[in-house]
Amino acid sequence: MLIGPQFAKLINSDSKKIQGLYRKSTAISMFGALCTGLPLFFLSDQIVTILFGVDFLDAVSIPWRSLIVASVIMAFVGPSSMLLGMVGEERKALIAQISGLVTAIVGTFFSASTFGADGAAISFTAGVAVICSLEFYFIYRLFGFRACFTGVRNDS
């Protein structure tokens, strides 16, 4: 939330300043996601066993990991929704979010009856991937730079 007003201040400046702020915030987001996501992903069986017991291990292993992957995907795109909103492109952020929501709902509708919580969690992760992909595309079209796992890359 702290970065939003800074994006709004840069709306009339050149793309390089927006790119620099976006790069820094994406790098911080990625670092935090990796520091928390990797241990949670690889130690999830031990954590679930300690917190809830062995009986719940089969029920939550895939959903837990799927939700962690979704969180890491969101972090790797950085504050893209906030950037779109603060520069007056709320409609594009809304389109991405509605598309992701529809993906998650349709995926859950078709997969939850067969795969249960595993199918629902994977559908949620697919929805997050759709949101992030569309926001990634909109940012590229608006500013000419794209987020990538190493920060921000300028194509021009």
C-alpha beads as a LAMMPS data file, in Angstrom:
LAMMPS data file: protein, C-alpha beads

156 atoms
155 bonds

1 atom types
1 bond types

-500.0 500.0 xlo xhi
-500.0 500.0 ylo yhi
-500.0 500.0 zlo zhi

Masses

1 110.0

Atoms # bond

1 1 1 0.000 0.000 0.000
2 1 1 2.882 2.354 0.583
3 1 1 3.997 2.215 -3.029
4 1 1 0.649 3.208 -4.574
5 1 1 0.949 6.967 -4.040
6 1 1 4.455 6.886 -5.480
7 1 1 3.145 5.283 -8.674
8 1 1 0.422 7.946 -8.809
9 1 1 3.031 10.725 -8.504
10 1 1 4.960 9.283 -11.435
11 1 1 1.971 9.100 -13.792
12 1 1 3.113 12.122 -15.826
13 1 1 6.835 11.374 -15.689
14 1 1 8.793 9.213 -18.056
15 1 1 8.500 5.448 -18.186
16 1 1 12.028 4.973 -16.794
17 1 1 11.048 6.268 -13.347
18 1 1 7.979 4.047 -13.225
19 1 1 10.116 1.158 -14.419
20 1 1 12.706 1.757 -11.703
21 1 1 10.124 1.858 -8.915
22 1 1 8.377 -1.202 -10.327
23 1 1 11.689 -3.083 -10.580
24 1 1 12.592 -2.354 -6.970
25 1 1 9.196 -3.328 -5.611
26 1 1 9.126 -6.502 -7.723
27 1 1 12.571 -7.498 -6.476
28 1 1 11.494 -7.026 -2.851
29 1 1 8.300 -8.973 -3.518
30 1 1 10.194 -11.838 -5.172
31 1 1 12.747 -12.001 -2.369
32 1 1 10.034 -12.187 0.283
33 1 1 8.078 -14.804 -1.645
34 1 1 11.114 -17.014 -2.097
35 1 1 12.191 -16.677 1.530
36 1 1 8.772 -17.743 2.780
37 1 1 7.483 -19.849 -0.115
38 1 1 10.380 -22.246 -0.604
39 1 1 10.572 -23.438 3.016
40 1 1 6.775 -23.707 3.220
41 1 1 6.647 -25.655 -0.045
42 1 1 9.395 -28.127 0.800
43 1 1 8.528 -28.509 4.490
44 1 1 4.768 -28.581 4.009
45 1 1 4.380 -32.231 4.995
46 1 1 6.274 -31.683 8.232
47 1 1 4.361 -28.478 9.023
48 1 1 0.965 -30.102 8.406
49 1 1 1.952 -33.116 10.493
50 1 1 3.053 -30.931 13.405
51 1 1 0.036 -28.609 13.289
52 1 1 -2.779 -31.001 12.387
53 1 1 -1.462 -34.547 12.614
54 1 1 -0.741 -37.299 10.120
55 1 1 -4.446 -37.835 9.397
56 1 1 -4.670 -34.543 7.473
57 1 1 -1.503 -34.988 5.439
58 1 1 -3.135 -36.549 2.382
59 1 1 -6.003 -34.044 2.396
60 1 1 -3.936 -30.857 2.395
61 1 1 -0.607 -31.664 0.756
62 1 1 -1.493 -30.699 -2.834
63 1 1 -3.790 -27.753 -1.957
64 1 1 -1.184 -26.318 0.403
65 1 1 1.547 -26.504 -2.223
66 1 1 -0.727 -25.183 -4.940
67 1 1 -1.630 -22.121 -2.881
68 1 1 2.038 -21.478 -2.151
69 1 1 2.778 -21.611 -5.889
70 1 1 -0.057 -19.122 -6.487
71 1 1 1.441 -16.756 -3.913
72 1 1 4.882 -16.987 -5.499
73 1 1 3.406 -16.339 -8.965
74 1 1 1.720 -13.188 -7.647
75 1 1 4.954 -12.019 -6.049
76 1 1 6.952 -12.547 -9.240
77 1 1 4.717 -10.130 -11.130
78 1 1 5.109 -7.518 -8.402
79 1 1 2.605 -4.792 -7.632
80 1 1 1.041 -4.914 -11.081
81 1 1 -2.572 -4.345 -9.959
82 1 1 -1.491 -1.390 -7.900
83 1 1 0.523 0.054 -10.779
84 1 1 -2.423 -0.245 -13.148
85 1 1 -4.764 1.313 -10.617
86 1 1 -2.503 4.187 -9.662
87 1 1 -1.906 5.253 -13.246
88 1 1 -5.603 5.343 -14.077
89 1 1 -5.915 1.932 -15.716
90 1 1 -8.219 0.363 -13.121
91 1 1 -10.357 -1.110 -15.875
92 1 1 -7.448 -3.222 -17.128
93 1 1 -6.761 -4.503 -13.611
94 1 1 -10.459 -5.306 -13.250
95 1 1 -10.491 -7.186 -16.570
96 1 1 -7.535 -9.278 -15.403
97 1 1 -9.150 -10.009 -12.041
98 1 1 -12.522 -10.952 -13.546
99 1 1 -10.788 -13.216 -16.074
100 1 1 -8.877 -14.939 -13.295
101 1 1 -12.022 -15.271 -11.205
102 1 1 -13.925 -16.855 -14.090
103 1 1 -11.007 -19.236 -14.704
104 1 1 -10.961 -20.260 -11.043
105 1 1 -14.730 -20.699 -10.812
106 1 1 -15.053 -22.699 -14.037
107 1 1 -12.004 -24.785 -13.155
108 1 1 -13.347 -25.474 -9.685
109 1 1 -16.780 -26.341 -11.046
110 1 1 -15.332 -28.998 -13.330
111 1 1 -12.505 -30.289 -11.159
112 1 1 -13.754 -30.180 -7.574
113 1 1 -16.300 -32.962 -8.025
114 1 1 -13.602 -35.291 -9.320
115 1 1 -10.474 -34.122 -7.503
116 1 1 -11.948 -32.396 -4.434
117 1 1 -9.791 -29.829 -2.673
118 1 1 -6.856 -30.662 -4.938
119 1 1 -8.822 -29.648 -8.035
120 1 1 -10.152 -26.496 -6.396
121 1 1 -6.679 -25.390 -5.279
122 1 1 -5.178 -26.036 -8.695
123 1 1 -8.045 -24.103 -10.305
124 1 1 -7.357 -21.213 -7.948
125 1 1 -3.695 -21.274 -8.936
126 1 1 -4.692 -21.261 -12.615
127 1 1 -6.898 -18.226 -11.919
128 1 1 -3.996 -16.410 -10.291
129 1 1 -1.794 -17.271 -13.275
130 1 1 -4.406 -15.771 -15.628
131 1 1 -4.594 -12.567 -13.555
132 1 1 -0.833 -12.191 -13.474
133 1 1 -0.427 -12.966 -17.175
134 1 1 -3.001 -10.366 -18.202
135 1 1 -1.564 -7.717 -15.879
136 1 1 1.899 -8.532 -17.218
137 1 1 0.574 -8.034 -20.766
138 1 1 -1.230 -4.773 -19.933
139 1 1 1.865 -3.304 -18.274
140 1 1 3.968 -4.255 -21.269
141 1 1 1.469 -2.619 -23.658
142 1 1 1.182 0.554 -21.564
143 1 1 4.791 1.160 -20.570
144 1 1 6.939 -0.900 -22.924
145 1 1 8.622 -2.897 -20.195
146 1 1 7.867 -6.271 -18.764
147 1 1 8.341 -7.928 -15.445
148 1 1 10.434 -11.045 -15.446
149 1 1 11.926 -13.232 -12.760
150 1 1 15.113 -11.161 -12.754
151 1 1 13.362 -7.827 -12.249
152 1 1 12.226 -5.659 -15.150
153 1 1 13.406 -5.864 -18.707
154 1 1 13.058 -3.047 -21.195
155 1 1 12.369 -4.196 -24.737
156 1 1 13.188 -0.908 -26.424

Bonds

1 1 1 2
2 1 2 3
3 1 3 4
4 1 4 5
5 1 5 6
6 1 6 7
7 1 7 8
8 1 8 9
9 1 9 10
10 1 10 11
11 1 11 12
12 1 12 13
13 1 13 14
14 1 14 15
15 1 15 16
16 1 16 17
17 1 17 18
18 1 18 19
19 1 19 20
20 1 20 21
21 1 21 22
22 1 22 23
23 1 23 24
24 1 24 25
25 1 25 26
26 1 26 27
27 1 27 28
28 1 28 29
29 1 29 30
30 1 30 31
31 1 31 32
32 1 32 33
33 1 33 34
34 1 34 35
35 1 35 36
36 1 36 37
37 1 37 38
38 1 38 39
39 1 39 40
40 1 40 41
41 1 41 42
42 1 42 43
43 1 43 44
44 1 44 45
45 1 45 46
46 1 46 47
47 1 47 48
48 1 48 49
49 1 49 50
50 1 50 51
51 1 51 52
52 1 52 53
53 1 53 54
54 1 54 55
55 1 55 56
56 1 56 57
57 1 57 58
58 1 58 59
59 1 59 60
60 1 60 61
61 1 61 62
62 1 62 63
63 1 63 64
64 1 64 65
65 1 65 66
66 1 66 67
67 1 67 68
68 1 68 69
69 1 69 70
70 1 70 71
71 1 71 72
72 1 72 73
73 1 73 74
74 1 74 75
75 1 75 76
76 1 76 77
77 1 77 78
78 1 78 79
79 1 79 80
80 1 80 81
81 1 81 82
82 1 82 83
83 1 83 84
84 1 84 85
85 1 85 86
86 1 86 87
87 1 87 88
88 1 88 89
89 1 89 90
90 1 90 91
91 1 91 92
92 1 92 93
93 1 93 94
94 1 94 95
95 1 95 96
96 1 96 97
97 1 97 98
98 1 98 99
99 1 99 100
100 1 100 101
101 1 101 102
102 1 102 103
103 1 103 104
104 1 104 105
105 1 105 106
106 1 106 107
107 1 107 108
108 1 108 109
109 1 109 110
110 1 110 111
111 1 111 112
112 1 112 113
113 1 113 114
114 1 114 115
115 1 115 116
116 1 116 117
117 1 117 118
118 1 118 119
119 1 119 120
120 1 120 121
121 1 121 122
122 1 122 123
123 1 123 124
124 1 124 125
125 1 125 126
126 1 126 127
127 1 127 128
128 1 128 129
129 1 129 130
130 1 130 131
131 1 131 132
132 1 132 133
133 1 133 134
134 1 134 135
135 1 135 136
136 1 136 137
137 1 137 138
138 1 138 139
139 1 139 140
140 1 140 141
141 1 141 142
142 1 142 143
143 1 143 144
144 1 144 145
145 1 145 146
146 1 146 147
147 1 147 148
148 1 148 149
149 1 149 150
150 1 150 151
151 1 151 152
152 1 152 153
153 1 153 154
154 1 154 155
155 1 155 156
